[in-house]
Amino acid sequence: MLYTYRIEQAIRAATILHKDQVRKGDAPIPYISHLFSVALITSEYAPVEDLVITALLHDTLEDTDYTAEELQDDFGGEVRVMVETLSEPQSSGEIEYSWQDRKNHYLKKLKEAPEEVLIVAAADKIHNLRSIVEDYYENHQQFLADFGNTHDKRINFYEKLSELLNERLSNPIINEFNNVFAEYKKFIHDIEKSRETEF
């Protein structure tokens, strides 16, 4: 992975900001593992300092108390804009957004985002989908307990995201995204089949 002083500062910031968070699944894996993975995938396809920093910090505005102003002070305006684009809005005023509303806003922002931001978005989803398939491959019940009965909504969201990324991304990362998404769809299909046999 590309390594610079600013990337080291982003690693430290992400580690501190997400220190009490863990990933879903059987093992309590620290959340920082996801951010490192997204940064590694991003750097493989686009070894650009600001993109790697964005990958490391892409969940800070959404999941921590770190503000957009602090992000800009620490890492600059370009990183701030990219992280804001990749963040799902949680509410508007006093109105809390539903899961579907958050996803719709996210997709709307990506439609107008530069390709470099889409590379980080693809890296994020590659790691999320791959982790789900690997972590829950032999434990469908735990997947249902952790994610609920939302397969159709999730597949629909990823189909729309896939269409957007395939339209706008010329970077080879799109091939990895497509392969991982195909594995995820097969995994969801297997879960549906196993549930049908229970009744």
ABEGO torsion letter per residue (X at the ends): XBBBAAAAAAAAAAAAAAAABBBBEABBBBAAAAAAAAAAAAAAABBBAAAAAAAAAAAAAAABABBAAAAAAAAEAAAAAAAAAABBBABBEABBBBAAAAAAAAAAAAAABBAAAAAAAAAAAAAAAAAAAAAAAABAAAAAAAAEBAAAAAAAAAAAAAAAAAAABABAAAAAAAAAAAAAAAAAAAAAAAAAAAX
